[in-house]
Amino acid sequence: MKHLTINIPDNLNLNERETKRFLAAKMYESGKISLGQAADLAGLSKVAFAEILADYDVSLINYPPSDIIKDAAQF
């Protein structure tokens, strides 16, 4: 596993757990990592991570609308 060090100003009052969860949620939202990878990064199970996505305004269903329309047309 790689380690990343980020220097955060003290006045931001960010804690490590919340920062990891936010980063994982946003990376999942952008399609950079899978749900499982994001859950691992956040230190949660897939189910627990899926349950907190709404806290970061991230949808569990992570498909562009064009893909959803294309998939729906196949039925």
PQR file of N, CA, C, O and H, with PARSE charges and radii, in Angstrom:
ATOM      1  N   MET A   1       0.853  -1.180   0.000 -0.4000 1.5000
ATOM      2  CA  MET A   1       0.000   0.000   0.000 -0.0000 2.0000
ATOM      3  C   MET A   1       0.895   1.238   0.000  0.5500 1.7000
ATOM      4  O   MET A   1       1.907   1.296   0.698 -0.5500 1.4000
ATOM      5  N   LYS A   2       0.499   2.213  -0.792 -0.4000 1.5000
ATOM      6  CA  LYS A   2       1.222   3.478  -0.834 -0.0000 2.0000
ATOM      7  C   LYS A   2       0.716   4.388   0.270  0.5500 1.7000
ATOM      8  O   LYS A   2      -0.430   4.278   0.704 -0.5500 1.4000
ATOM      9  H   LYS A   2      -0.324   2.166  -1.359  0.4000 1.0000
ATOM     10  N   HIS A   3       1.569   5.275   0.713 -0.4000 1.5000
ATOM     11  CA  HIS A   3       1.195   6.255   1.726 -0.0000 2.0000
ATOM     12  C   HIS A   3       1.315   7.645   1.118  0.5500 1.7000
ATOM     13  O   HIS A   3       2.244   7.931   0.362 -0.5500 1.4000
ATOM     14  H   HIS A   3       2.501   5.364   0.360  0.4000 1.0000
ATOM     15  N   LEU A   4       0.365   8.497   1.460 -0.4000 1.5000
ATOM     16  CA  LEU A   4       0.341   9.865   0.975 -0.0000 2.0000
ATOM     17  C   LEU A   4       0.276  10.787   2.181  0.5500 1.7000
ATOM     18  O   LEU A   4      -0.550  10.598   3.074 -0.5500 1.4000
ATOM     19  H   LEU A   4      -0.389   8.265   2.074  0.4000 1.0000
ATOM     20  N   THR A   5       1.134  11.767   2.201 -0.4000 1.5000
ATOM     21  CA  THR A   5       1.132  12.736   3.292 -0.0000 2.0000
ATOM     22  C   THR A   5       0.665  14.075   2.748  0.5500 1.7000
ATOM     23  O   THR A   5       1.195  14.578   1.758 -0.5500 1.4000
ATOM     24  H   THR A   5       1.805  11.921   1.475  0.4000 1.0000
ATOM     25  N   ILE A   6      -0.333  14.642   3.406 -0.4000 1.5000
ATOM     26  CA  ILE A   6      -0.860  15.942   3.008 -0.0000 2.0000
ATOM     27  C   ILE A   6      -0.739  16.878   4.203  0.5500 1.7000
ATOM     28  O   ILE A   6      -1.180  16.546   5.303 -0.5500 1.4000
ATOM     29  H   ILE A   6      -0.764  14.233   4.210  0.4000 1.0000
ATOM     30  N   ASN A   7      -0.154  18.019   3.992 -0.4000 1.5000
ATOM     31  CA  ASN A   7      -0.055  19.023   5.046 -0.0000 2.0000
ATOM     32  C   ASN A   7      -1.305  19.895   5.014  0.5500 1.7000
ATOM     33  O   ASN A   7      -1.575  20.590   4.035 -0.5500 1.4000
ATOM     34  H   ASN A   7       0.204  18.289   3.098  0.4000 1.0000
ATOM     35  N   ILE A   8      -2.051  19.841   6.101 -0.4000 1.5000
ATOM     36  CA  ILE A   8      -3.309  20.587   6.204 -0.0000 2.0000
ATOM     37  C   ILE A   8      -3.158  21.625   7.301  0.5500 1.7000
ATOM     38  O   ILE A   8      -2.758  21.291   8.416 -0.5500 1.4000
ATOM     39  H   ILE A   8      -1.831  19.276   6.896  0.4000 1.0000
ATOM     40  N   PRO A   9      -3.471  22.878   7.003 -0.5600 1.5000
ATOM     41  CA  PRO A   9      -3.365  23.916   8.034  0.2800 2.0000
ATOM     42  C   PRO A   9      -4.219  23.570   9.257  0.5500 1.7000
ATOM     43  O   PRO A   9      -5.330  23.057   9.125 -0.5500 1.4000
ATOM     44  N   ASP A  10      -3.695  23.854  10.422 -0.4000 1.5000
ATOM     45  CA  ASP A  10      -4.389  23.543  11.673 -0.0000 2.0000
ATOM     46  C   ASP A  10      -5.765  24.199  11.769  0.5500 1.7000
ATOM     47  O   ASP A  10      -6.680  23.642  12.374 -0.5500 1.4000
ATOM     48  H   ASP A  10      -2.793  24.270  10.529  0.4000 1.0000
ATOM     49  N   ASN A  11      -5.908  25.365  11.182 -0.4000 1.5000
ATOM     50  CA  ASN A  11      -7.179  26.096  11.314 -0.0000 2.0000
ATOM     51  C   ASN A  11      -8.326  25.460  10.528  0.5500 1.7000
ATOM     52  O   ASN A  11      -9.466  25.908  10.654 -0.5500 1.4000
ATOM     53  H   ASN A  11      -5.164  25.818  10.691  0.4000 1.0000
ATOM     54  N   LEU A  12      -8.061  24.440   9.729 -0.4000 1.5000
ATOM     55  CA  LEU A  12      -9.129  23.783   8.983 -0.0000 2.0000
ATOM     56  C   LEU A  12      -9.882  22.751   9.818  0.5500 1.7000
ATOM     57  O   LEU A  12     -10.984  22.349   9.443 -0.5500 1.4000
ATOM     58  H   LEU A  12      -7.136  24.077   9.626  0.4000 1.0000
ATOM     59  N   ASN A  13      -9.323  22.321  10.921 -0.4000 1.5000
ATOM     60  CA  ASN A  13      -9.984  21.367  11.819 -0.0000 2.0000
ATOM     61  C   ASN A  13     -10.487  20.116  11.115  0.5500 1.7000
ATOM     62  O   ASN A  13     -11.617  19.690  11.355 -0.5500 1.4000
ATOM     63  H   ASN A  13      -8.428  22.647  11.226  0.4000 1.0000
ATOM     64  N   LEU A  14      -9.680  19.523  10.258 -0.4000 1.5000
ATOM     65  CA  LEU A  14     -10.050  18.287   9.581 -0.0000 2.0000
ATOM     66  C   LEU A  14      -9.479  17.105  10.352  0.5500 1.7000
ATOM     67  O   LEU A  14      -8.327  17.125  10.784 -0.5500 1.4000
ATOM     68  H   LEU A  14      -8.762  19.869  10.063  0.4000 1.0000
ATOM     69  N   ASN A  15     -10.302  16.079  10.517 -0.4000 1.5000
ATOM     70  CA  ASN A  15      -9.743  14.889  11.141 -0.0000 2.0000
ATOM     71  C   ASN A  15      -9.481  13.840  10.063  0.5500 1.7000
ATOM     72  O   ASN A  15     -10.082  13.873   8.989 -0.5500 1.4000
ATOM     73  H   ASN A  15     -11.239  16.063  10.167  0.4000 1.0000
ATOM     74  N   GLU A  16      -8.595  12.927  10.358 -0.4000 1.5000
ATOM     75  CA  GLU A  16      -8.135  11.955   9.371 -0.0000 2.0000
ATOM     76  C   GLU A  16      -9.272  11.071   8.859  0.5500 1.7000
ATOM     77  O   GLU A  16      -9.355  10.812   7.659 -0.5500 1.4000
ATOM     78  H   GLU A  16      -8.107  12.900  11.230  0.4000 1.0000
ATOM     79  N   ARG A  17     -10.134  10.614   9.739 -0.4000 1.5000
ATOM     80  CA  ARG A  17     -11.215   9.719   9.348 -0.0000 2.0000
ATOM     81  C   ARG A  17     -12.160  10.396   8.348  0.5500 1.7000
ATOM     82  O   ARG A  17     -12.480   9.814   7.312 -0.5500 1.4000
ATOM     83  H   ARG A  17     -10.066  10.826  10.714  0.4000 1.0000
ATOM     84  N   GLU A  18     -12.599  11.601   8.649 -0.4000 1.5000
ATOM     85  CA  GLU A  18     -13.517  12.313   7.766 -0.0000 2.0000
ATOM     86  C   GLU A  18     -12.855  12.677   6.440  0.5500 1.7000
ATOM     87  O   GLU A  18     -13.499  12.639   5.391 -0.5500 1.4000
ATOM     88  H   GLU A  18     -12.339  12.073   9.491  0.4000 1.0000
ATOM     89  N   THR A  19     -11.586  13.026   6.485 -0.4000 1.5000
ATOM     90  CA  THR A  19     -10.870  13.372   5.256 -0.0000 2.0000
ATOM     91  C   THR A  19     -10.757  12.164   4.345  0.5500 1.7000
ATOM     92  O   THR A  19     -10.945  12.286   3.134 -0.5500 1.4000
ATOM     93  H   THR A  19     -11.063  13.057   7.337  0.4000 1.0000
ATOM     94  N   LYS A  20     -10.452  11.000   4.902 -0.4000 1.5000
ATOM     95  CA  LYS A  20     -10.365   9.773   4.108 -0.0000 2.0000
ATOM     96  C   LYS A  20     -11.713   9.438   3.483  0.5500 1.7000
ATOM     97  O   LYS A  20     -11.779   9.058   2.314 -0.5500 1.4000
ATOM     98  H   LYS A  20     -10.300  10.900   5.886  0.4000 1.0000
ATOM     99  N   ARG A  21     -12.780   9.575   4.252 -0.4000 1.5000
ATOM    100  CA  ARG A  21     -14.114   9.255   3.742 -0.0000 2.0000
ATOM    101  C   ARG A  21     -14.523  10.206   2.622  0.5500 1.7000
ATOM    102  O   ARG A  21     -15.079   9.782   1.609 -0.5500 1.4000
ATOM    103  H   ARG A  21     -12.726   9.884   5.202  0.4000 1.0000
ATOM    104  N   PHE A  22     -14.245  11.490   2.810 -0.4000 1.5000
ATOM    105  CA  PHE A  22     -14.570  12.482   1.784 -0.0000 2.0000
ATOM    106  C   PHE A  22     -13.791  12.192   0.501  0.5500 1.7000
ATOM    107  O   PHE A  22     -14.362  12.189  -0.589 -0.5500 1.4000
ATOM    108  H   PHE A  22     -13.793  11.834   3.633  0.4000 1.0000
ATOM    109  N   LEU A  23     -12.501  11.951   0.633 -0.4000 1.5000
ATOM    110  CA  LEU A  23     -11.658  11.665  -0.524 -0.0000 2.0000
ATOM    111  C   LEU A  23     -12.141  10.405  -1.238  0.5500 1.7000
ATOM    112  O   LEU A  23     -12.226  10.379  -2.466 -0.5500 1.4000
ATOM    113  H   LEU A  23     -12.037  11.953   1.518  0.4000 1.0000
ATOM    114  N   ALA A  24     -12.452   9.378  -0.484 -0.4000 1.5000
ATOM    115  CA  ALA A  24     -12.937   8.129  -1.073 -0.0000 2.0000
ATOM    116  C   ALA A  24     -14.252   8.348  -1.815  0.5500 1.7000
ATOM    117  O   ALA A  24     -14.426   7.854  -2.929 -0.5500 1.4000
ATOM    118  H   ALA A  24     -12.383   9.399   0.513  0.4000 1.0000
ATOM    119  N   ALA A  25     -15.170   9.079  -1.208 -0.4000 1.5000
ATOM    120  CA  ALA A  25     -16.469   9.338  -1.830 -0.0000 2.0000
ATOM    121  C   ALA A  25     -16.306  10.117  -3.130  0.5500 1.7000
ATOM    122  O   ALA A  25     -16.929   9.779  -4.137 -0.5500 1.4000
ATOM    123  H   ALA A  25     -15.029   9.480  -0.302  0.4000 1.0000
ATOM    124  N   LYS A  26     -15.489  11.134  -3.118 -0.4000 1.5000
ATOM    125  CA  LYS A  26     -15.320  11.964  -4.308 -0.0000 2.0000
ATOM    126  C   LYS A  26     -14.548  11.236  -5.403  0.5500 1.7000
ATOM    127  O   LYS A  26     -14.813  11.448  -6.586 -0.5500 1.4000
ATOM    128  H   LYS A  26     -14.983  11.408  -2.301  0.4000 1.0000
ATOM    129  N   MET A  27     -13.601  10.386  -5.029 -0.4000 1.5000
ATOM    130  CA  MET A  27     -12.883   9.596  -6.036 -0.0000 2.0000
ATOM    131  C   MET A  27     -13.815   8.555  -6.653  0.5500 1.7000
ATOM    132  O   MET A  27     -13.729   8.270  -7.847 -0.5500 1.4000
ATOM    133  H   MET A  27     -13.386  10.214  -4.068  0.4000 1.0000
ATOM    134  N   TYR A  28     -14.708   7.984  -5.833 -0.4000 1.5000
ATOM    135  CA  TYR A  28     -15.714   7.054  -6.351 -0.0000 2.0000
ATOM    136  C   TYR A  28     -16.667   7.787  -7.302  0.5500 1.7000
ATOM    137  O   TYR A  28     -16.985   7.287  -8.381 -0.5500 1.4000
ATOM    138  H   TYR A  28     -14.777   8.215  -4.862  0.4000 1.0000
ATOM    139  N   GLU A  29     -17.112   8.957  -6.895 -0.4000 1.5000
ATOM    140  CA  GLU A  29     -18.032   9.751  -7.709 -0.0000 2.0000
ATOM    141  C   GLU A  29     -17.428  10.066  -9.077  0.5500 1.7000
ATOM    142  O   GLU A  29     -18.127  10.034 -10.090 -0.5500 1.4000
ATOM    143  H   GLU A  29     -16.855   9.363  -6.018  0.4000 1.0000
ATOM    144  N   SER A  30     -16.145  10.365  -9.104 -0.4000 1.5000
ATOM    145  CA  SER A  30     -15.500  10.734 -10.359 -0.0000 2.0000
ATOM    146  C   SER A  30     -15.131   9.523 -11.214  0.5500 1.7000
ATOM    147  O   SER A  30     -14.672   9.682 -12.345 -0.5500 1.4000
ATOM    148  H   SER A  30     -15.578  10.391  -8.281  0.4000 1.0000
ATOM    149  N   GLY A  31     -15.329   8.305 -10.679 -0.4000 1.5000
ATOM    150  CA  GLY A  31     -15.018   7.100 -11.433 -0.0000 2.0000
ATOM    151  C   GLY A  31     -13.558   6.697 -11.381  0.5500 1.7000
ATOM    152  O   GLY A  31     -13.135   5.803 -12.114 -0.5500 1.4000
ATOM    153  H   GLY A  31     -15.701   8.176  -9.760  0.4000 1.0000
ATOM    154  N   LYS A  32     -12.788   7.341 -10.528 -0.4000 1.5000
ATOM    155  CA  LYS A  32     -11.363   7.026 -10.412 -0.0000 2.0000
ATOM    156  C   LYS A  32     -11.119   5.688  -9.728  0.5500 1.7000
ATOM    157  O   LYS A  32     -10.141   5.001 -10.026 -0.5500 1.4000
ATOM    158  H   LYS A  32     -13.131   8.067  -9.933  0.4000 1.0000
ATOM    159  N   ILE A  33     -12.023   5.315  -8.797 -0.4000 1.5000
ATOM    160  CA  ILE A  33     -11.881   4.061  -8.065 -0.0000 2.0000
ATOM    161  C   ILE A  33     -13.240   3.381  -7.944  0.5500 1.7000
ATOM    162  O   ILE A  33     -14.285   4.023  -8.051 -0.5500 1.4000
ATOM    163  H   ILE A  33     -12.817   5.873  -8.555  0.4000 1.0000
ATOM    164  N   SER A  34     -13.204   2.083  -7.722 -0.4000 1.5000
ATOM    165  CA  SER A  34     -14.445   1.309  -7.580 -0.0000 2.0000
ATOM    166  C   SER A  34     -15.030   1.488  -6.182  0.5500 1.7000
ATOM    167  O   SER A  34     -14.405   2.076  -5.299 -0.5500 1.4000
ATOM    168  H   SER A  34     -12.355   1.562  -7.635  0.4000 1.0000
ATOM    169  N   LEU A  35     -16.236   0.970  -6.003 -0.4000 1.5000
ATOM    170  CA  LEU A  35     -16.872   1.020  -4.686 -0.0000 2.0000
ATOM    171  C   LEU A  35     -16.024   0.284  -3.654  0.5500 1.7000
ATOM    172  O   LEU A  35     -15.841   0.774  -2.539 -0.5500 1.4000
ATOM    173  H   LEU A  35     -16.744   0.492  -6.720  0.4000 1.0000
ATOM    174  N   GLY A  36     -15.511  -0.876  -4.012 -0.4000 1.5000
ATOM    175  CA  GLY A  36     -14.676  -1.642  -3.088 -0.0000 2.0000
ATOM    176  C   GLY A  36     -13.392  -0.917  -2.727  0.5500 1.7000
ATOM    177  O   GLY A  36     -12.989  -0.908  -1.563 -0.5500 1.4000
ATOM    178  H   GLY A  36     -15.659  -1.274  -4.918  0.4000 1.0000
ATOM    179  N   GLN A  37     -12.751  -0.314  -3.706 -0.4000 1.5000
ATOM    180  CA  GLN A  37     -11.526   0.446  -3.442 -0.0000 2.0000
ATOM    181  C   GLN A  37     -11.821   1.650  -2.555  0.5500 1.7000
ATOM    182  O   GLN A  37     -11.049   1.963  -1.648 -0.5500 1.4000
ATOM    183  H   GLN A  37     -13.078  -0.322  -4.651  0.4000 1.0000
ATOM    184  N   ALA A  38     -12.930   2.318  -2.816 -0.4000 1.5000
ATOM    185  CA  ALA A  38     -13.305   3.478  -2.010 -0.0000 2.0000
ATOM    186  C   ALA A  38     -13.603   3.068  -0.573  0.5500 1.7000
ATOM    187  O   ALA A  38     -13.213   3.755   0.371 -0.5500 1.4000
ATOM    188  H   ALA A  38     -13.557   2.063  -3.553  0.4000 1.0000
ATOM    189  N   ALA A  39     -14.296   1.946  -0.414 -0.4000 1.5000
ATOM    190  CA  ALA A  39     -14.598   1.450   0.927 -0.0000 2.0000
ATOM    191  C   ALA A  39     -13.308   1.137   1.682  0.5500 1.7000
ATOM    192  O   ALA A  39     -13.178   1.468   2.860 -0.5500 1.4000
ATOM    193  H   ALA A  39     -14.613   1.388  -1.181  0.4000 1.0000
ATOM    194  N   ASP A  40     -12.356   0.499   0.999 -0.4000 1.5000
ATOM    195  CA  ASP A  40     -11.060   0.207   1.628 -0.0000 2.0000
ATOM    196  C   ASP A  40     -10.351   1.484   2.043  0.5500 1.7000
ATOM    197  O   ASP A  40      -9.822   1.571   3.150 -0.5500 1.4000
ATOM    198  H   ASP A  40     -12.462   0.230   0.042  0.4000 1.0000
ATOM    199  N   LEU A  41     -10.338   2.479   1.158 -0.4000 1.5000
ATOM    200  CA  LEU A  41      -9.690   3.752   1.466 -0.0000 2.0000
ATOM    201  C   LEU A  41     -10.337   4.416   2.673  0.5500 1.7000
ATOM    202  O   LEU A  41      -9.651   5.010   3.506 -0.5500 1.4000
ATOM    203  H   LEU A  41     -10.768   2.408   0.258  0.4000 1.0000
ATOM    204  N   ALA A  42     -11.660   4.315   2.764 -0.4000 1.5000
ATOM    205  CA  ALA A  42     -12.396   4.932   3.871 -0.0000 2.0000
ATOM    206  C   ALA A  42     -12.321   4.104   5.153  0.5500 1.7000
ATOM    207  O   ALA A  42     -12.706   4.577   6.223 -0.5500 1.4000
ATOM    208  H   ALA A  42     -12.217   3.833   2.088  0.4000 1.0000
ATOM    209  N   GLY A  43     -11.826   2.871   5.046 -0.4000 1.5000
ATOM    210  CA  GLY A  43     -11.743   2.006   6.216 -0.0000 2.0000
ATOM    211  C   GLY A  43     -13.082   1.423   6.621  0.5500 1.7000
ATOM    212  O   GLY A  43     -13.331   1.177   7.801 -0.5500 1.4000
ATOM    213  H   GLY A  43     -11.514   2.487   4.177  0.4000 1.0000
ATOM    214  N   LEU A  44     -13.954   1.200   5.626 -0.4000 1.5000
ATOM    215  CA  LEU A  44     -15.303   0.699   5.880 -0.0000 2.0000
ATOM    216  C   LEU A  44     -15.596  -0.510   5.000  0.5500 1.7000
ATOM    217  O   LEU A  44     -14.893  -0.763   4.022 -0.5500 1.4000
ATOM    218  H   LEU A  44     -13.751   1.399   4.667  0.4000 1.0000
ATOM    219  N   SER A  45     -16.641  -1.253   5.356 -0.4000 1.5000
ATOM    220  CA  SER A  45     -17.123  -2.304   4.472 -0.0000 2.0000
ATOM    221  C   SER A  45     -17.829  -1.633   3.293  0.5500 1.7000
ATOM    222  O   SER A  45     -18.135  -0.442   3.345 -0.5500 1.4000
ATOM    223  H   SER A  45     -17.213  -1.048   6.150  0.4000 1.0000
ATOM    224  N   LYS A  46     -18.084  -2.394   2.237 -0.4000 1.5000
ATOM    225  CA  LYS A  46     -18.794  -1.828   1.081 -0.0000 2.0000
ATOM    226  C   LYS A  46     -20.178  -1.324   1.478  0.5500 1.7000
ATOM    227  O   LYS A  46     -20.606  -0.253   1.048 -0.5500 1.4000
ATOM    228  H   LYS A  46     -17.836  -3.362   2.194  0.4000 1.0000
ATOM    229  N   VAL A  47     -20.869  -2.105   2.301 -0.4000 1.5000
ATOM    230  CA  VAL A  47     -22.221  -1.716   2.719 -0.0000 2.0000
ATOM    231  C   VAL A  47     -22.176  -0.429   3.540  0.5500 1.7000
ATOM    232  O   VAL A  47     -22.963   0.487   3.303 -0.5500 1.4000
ATOM    233  H   VAL A  47     -20.520  -2.975   2.651  0.4000 1.0000
ATOM    234  N   ALA A  48     -21.265  -0.359   4.497 -0.4000 1.5000
ATOM    235  CA  ALA A  48     -21.156   0.841   5.345 -0.0000 2.0000
ATOM    236  C   ALA A  48     -20.762   2.051   4.507  0.5500 1.7000
ATOM    237  O   ALA A  48     -21.275   3.150   4.721 -0.5500 1.4000
ATOM    238  H   ALA A  48     -20.626  -1.104   4.689  0.4000 1.0000
ATOM    239  N   PHE A  49     -19.854   1.854   3.556 -0.4000 1.5000
ATOM    240  CA  PHE A  49     -19.448   2.973   2.709 -0.0000 2.0000
ATOM    241  C   PHE A  49     -20.613   3.444   1.843  0.5500 1.7000
ATOM    242  O   PHE A  49     -20.833   4.646   1.696 -0.5500 1.4000
ATOM    243  H   PHE A  49     -19.437   0.962   3.383  0.4000 1.0000
ATOM    244  N   ALA A  50     -21.359   2.498   1.269 -0.4000 1.5000
ATOM    245  CA  ALA A  50     -22.516   2.860   0.454 -0.0000 2.0000
ATOM    246  C   ALA A  50     -23.517   3.682   1.261  0.5500 1.7000
ATOM    247  O   ALA A  50     -24.157   4.590   0.731 -0.5500 1.4000
ATOM    248  H   ALA A  50     -21.180   1.521   1.388  0.4000 1.0000
ATOM    249  N   GLU A  51     -23.647   3.357   2.545 -0.4000 1.5000
ATOM    250  CA  GLU A  51     -24.600   4.070   3.398 -0.0000 2.0000
ATOM    251  C   GLU A  51     -24.179   5.505   3.703  0.5500 1.7000
ATOM    252  O   GLU A  51     -25.037   6.341   3.986 -0.5500 1.4000
ATOM    253  H   GLU A  51     -23.127   2.619   2.976  0.4000 1.0000
ATOM    254  N   ILE A  52     -22.879   5.816   3.654 -0.4000 1.5000
ATOM    255  CA  ILE A  52     -22.435   7.186   3.967 -0.0000 2.0000
ATOM    256  C   ILE A  52     -22.275   8.064   2.729  0.5500 1.7000
ATOM    257  O   ILE A  52     -22.018   9.261   2.857 -0.5500 1.4000
ATOM    258  H   ILE A  52     -22.182   5.138   3.424  0.4000 1.0000
ATOM    259  N   LEU A  53     -22.421   7.496   1.536 -0.4000 1.5000
ATOM    260  CA  LEU A  53     -22.229   8.296   0.322 -0.0000 2.0000
ATOM    261  C   LEU A  53     -23.125   9.525   0.277  0.5500 1.7000
ATOM    262  O   LEU A  53     -22.694  10.589  -0.167 -0.5500 1.4000
ATOM    263  H   LEU A  53     -22.630   6.523   1.432  0.4000 1.0000
ATOM    264  N   ALA A  54     -24.343   9.392   0.724 -0.4000 1.5000
ATOM    265  CA  ALA A  54     -25.273  10.532   0.702 -0.0000 2.0000
ATOM    266  C   ALA A  54     -24.780  11.677   1.577  0.5500 1.7000
ATOM    267  O   ALA A  54     -25.111  12.834   1.321 -0.5500 1.4000
ATOM    268  H   ALA A  54     -24.693   8.528   1.085  0.4000 1.0000
ATOM    269  N   ASP A  55     -23.990  11.370   2.609 -0.4000 1.5000
ATOM    270  CA  ASP A  55     -23.426  12.418   3.465 -0.0000 2.0000
ATOM    271  C   ASP A  55     -22.518  13.356   2.674  0.5500 1.7000
ATOM    272  O   ASP A  55     -22.287  14.495   3.080 -0.5500 1.4000
ATOM    273  H   ASP A  55     -23.721  10.430   2.816  0.4000 1.0000
ATOM    274  N   TYR A  56     -22.004  12.870   1.539 -0.4000 1.5000
ATOM    275  CA  TYR A  56     -21.090  13.656   0.710 -0.0000 2.0000
ATOM    276  C   TYR A  56     -21.724  14.012  -0.638  0.5500 1.7000
ATOM    277  O   TYR A  56     -21.023  14.363  -1.587 -0.5500 1.4000
ATOM    278  H   TYR A  56     -22.191  11.944   1.209  0.4000 1.0000
ATOM    279  N   ASP A  57     -23.056  13.919  -0.715 -0.4000 1.5000
ATOM    280  CA  ASP A  57     -23.799  14.218  -1.942 -0.0000 2.0000
ATOM    281  C   ASP A  57     -23.317  13.395  -3.130  0.5500 1.7000
ATOM    282  O   ASP A  57     -23.197  13.899  -4.246 -0.5500 1.4000
ATOM    283  H   ASP A  57     -23.625  13.633   0.056  0.4000 1.0000
ATOM    284  N   VAL A  58     -23.043  12.112  -2.867 -0.4000 1.5000
ATOM    285  CA  VAL A  58     -22.587  11.193  -3.903 -0.0000 2.0000
ATOM    286  C   VAL A  58     -23.621  10.078  -4.028  0.5500 1.7000
ATOM    287  O   VAL A  58     -24.060   9.511  -3.027 -0.5500 1.4000
ATOM    288  H   VAL A  58     -23.141  11.702  -1.960  0.4000 1.0000
ATOM    289  N   SER A  59     -24.005   9.771  -5.263 -0.4000 1.5000
ATOM    290  CA  SER A  59     -24.974   8.715  -5.521 -0.0000 2.0000
ATOM    291  C   SER A  59     -24.277   7.362  -5.571  0.5500 1.7000
ATOM    292  O   SER A  59     -23.170   7.246  -6.098 -0.5500 1.4000
ATOM    293  H   SER A  59     -23.649  10.232  -6.076  0.4000 1.0000
ATOM    294  N   LEU A  60     -24.919   6.353  -5.028 -0.4000 1.5000
ATOM    295  CA  LEU A  60     -24.389   4.994  -5.112 -0.0000 2.0000
ATOM    296  C   LEU A  60     -24.371   4.520  -6.556  0.5500 1.7000
ATOM    297  O   LEU A  60     -23.456   3.814  -6.978 -0.5500 1.4000
ATOM    298  H   LEU A  60     -25.818   6.448  -4.600  0.4000 1.0000
ATOM    299  N   ILE A  61     -25.393   4.915  -7.311 -0.4000 1.5000
ATOM    300  CA  ILE A  61     -25.453   4.562  -8.728 -0.0000 2.0000
ATOM    301  C   ILE A  61     -24.584   5.562  -9.469  0.5500 1.7000
ATOM    302  O   ILE A  61     -24.927   6.739  -9.589 -0.5500 1.4000
ATOM    303  H   ILE A  61     -26.137   5.489  -6.968  0.4000 1.0000
ATOM    304  N   ASN A  62     -23.480   5.087  -9.953 -0.4000 1.5000
ATOM    305  CA  ASN A  62     -22.448   5.968 -10.479 -0.0000 2.0000
ATOM    306  C   ASN A  62     -22.288   5.793 -11.991  0.5500 1.7000
ATOM    307  O   ASN A  62     -21.205   5.473 -12.481 -0.5500 1.4000
ATOM    308  H   ASN A  62     -23.202   4.132  -9.856  0.4000 1.0000
ATOM    309  N   TYR A  63     -23.385   6.007 -12.717 -0.4000 1.5000
ATOM    310  CA  TYR A  63     -23.362   5.903 -14.168 -0.0000 2.0000
ATOM    311  C   TYR A  63     -23.805   7.222 -14.772  0.5500 1.7000
ATOM    312  O   TYR A  63     -24.710   7.873 -14.249 -0.5500 1.4000
ATOM    313  H   TYR A  63     -24.264   6.267 -12.318  0.4000 1.0000
ATOM    314  N   PRO A  64     -23.177   7.620 -15.863 -0.5600 1.5000
ATOM    315  CA  PRO A  64     -23.644   8.824 -16.551  0.2800 2.0000
ATOM    316  C   PRO A  64     -25.054   8.593 -17.102  0.5500 1.7000
ATOM    317  O   PRO A  64     -25.389   7.470 -17.480 -0.5500 1.4000
ATOM    318  N   PRO A  65     -25.877   9.635 -17.150 -0.5600 1.5000
ATOM    319  CA  PRO A  65     -27.243   9.484 -17.670  0.2800 2.0000
ATOM    320  C   PRO A  65     -27.281   8.846 -19.054  0.5500 1.7000
ATOM    321  O   PRO A  65     -28.203   8.088 -19.353 -0.5500 1.4000
ATOM    322  N   SER A  66     -26.307   9.136 -19.895 -0.4000 1.5000
ATOM    323  CA  SER A  66     -26.302   8.566 -21.253 -0.0000 2.0000
ATOM    324  C   SER A  66     -26.176   7.043 -21.205  0.5500 1.7000
ATOM    325  O   SER A  66     -26.780   6.352 -22.025 -0.5500 1.4000
ATOM    326  H   SER A  66     -25.558   9.752 -19.652  0.4000 1.0000
ATOM    327  N   ASP A  67     -25.399   6.508 -20.258 -0.4000 1.5000
ATOM    328  CA  ASP A  67     -25.262   5.060 -20.118 -0.0000 2.0000
ATOM    329  C   ASP A  67     -26.557   4.440 -19.616  0.5500 1.7000
ATOM    330  O   ASP A  67     -26.936   3.353 -20.053 -0.5500 1.4000
ATOM    331  H   ASP A  67     -24.908   7.069 -19.591  0.4000 1.0000
ATOM    332  N   ILE A  68     -27.233   5.118 -18.706 -0.4000 1.5000
ATOM    333  CA  ILE A  68     -28.501   4.602 -18.167 -0.0000 2.0000
ATOM    334  C   ILE A  68     -29.545   4.533 -19.293  0.5500 1.7000
ATOM    335  O   ILE A  68     -30.268   3.545 -19.418 -0.5500 1.4000
ATOM    336  H   ILE A  68     -26.925   6.000 -18.351  0.4000 1.0000
ATOM    337  N   ILE A  69     -29.613   5.579 -20.097 -0.4000 1.5000
ATOM    338  CA  ILE A  69     -30.572   5.610 -21.215 -0.0000 2.0000
ATOM    339  C   ILE A  69     -30.246   4.507 -22.216  0.5500 1.7000
ATOM    340  O   ILE A  69     -31.147   3.827 -22.707 -0.5500 1.4000
ATOM    341  H   ILE A  69     -29.026   6.382 -19.995  0.4000 1.0000
ATOM    342  N   LYS A  70     -28.972   4.329 -22.517 -0.4000 1.5000
ATOM    343  CA  LYS A  70     -28.556   3.293 -23.460 -0.0000 2.0000
ATOM    344  C   LYS A  70     -28.896   1.902 -22.915  0.5500 1.7000
ATOM    345  O   LYS A  70     -29.396   1.054 -23.654 -0.5500 1.4000
ATOM    346  H   LYS A  70     -28.240   4.882 -22.117  0.4000 1.0000
ATOM    347  N   ASP A  71     -28.630   1.667 -21.631 -0.4000 1.5000
ATOM    348  CA  ASP A  71     -28.950   0.373 -21.010 -0.0000 2.0000
ATOM    349  C   ASP A  71     -30.451   0.127 -20.996  0.5500 1.7000
ATOM    350  O   ASP A  71     -30.897  -0.987 -21.269 -0.5500 1.4000
ATOM    351  H   ASP A  71     -28.224   2.356 -21.030  0.4000 1.0000
ATOM    352  N   ALA A  72     -31.231   1.148 -20.682 -0.4000 1.5000
ATOM    353  CA  ALA A  72     -32.685   1.010 -20.620 -0.0000 2.0000
ATOM    354  C   ALA A  72     -33.265   0.701 -22.007  0.5500 1.7000
ATOM    355  O   ALA A  72     -34.266  -0.007 -22.114 -0.5500 1.4000
ATOM    356  H   ALA A  72     -30.869   2.054 -20.460  0.4000 1.0000
ATOM    357  N   ALA A  73     -32.654   1.218 -23.044 -0.4000 1.5000
ATOM    358  CA  ALA A  73     -33.142   0.988 -24.402 -0.0000 2.0000
ATOM    359  C   ALA A  73     -32.985  -0.463 -24.832  0.5500 1.7000
ATOM    360  O   ALA A  73     -33.638  -0.906 -25.777 -0.5500 1.4000
ATOM    361  H   ALA A  73     -31.841   1.793 -22.958  0.4000 1.0000
ATOM    362  N   GLN A  74     -32.132  -1.197 -24.152 -0.4000 1.5000
ATOM    363  CA  GLN A  74     -31.897  -2.595 -24.508 -0.0000 2.0000
ATOM    364  C   GLN A  74     -33.015  -3.503 -24.024  0.5500 1.7000
ATOM    365  O   GLN A  74     -33.083  -4.663 -24.431 -0.5500 1.4000
ATOM    366  H   GLN A  74     -31.601  -0.837 -23.384  0.4000 1.0000
ATOM    367  N   PHE A  75     -33.881  -3.008 -23.175 -0.4000 1.5000
ATOM    368  CA  PHE A  75     -34.955  -3.856 -22.629 -0.0000 2.0000
ATOM    369  C   PHE A  75     -36.197  -3.677 -23.384  0.5500 1.7000
ATOM    370  O   PHE A  75     -37.207  -4.307 -23.070 -0.5500 1.4000
ATOM    371  H   PHE A  75     -33.825  -2.066 -22.845  0.4000 1.0000
TER
END
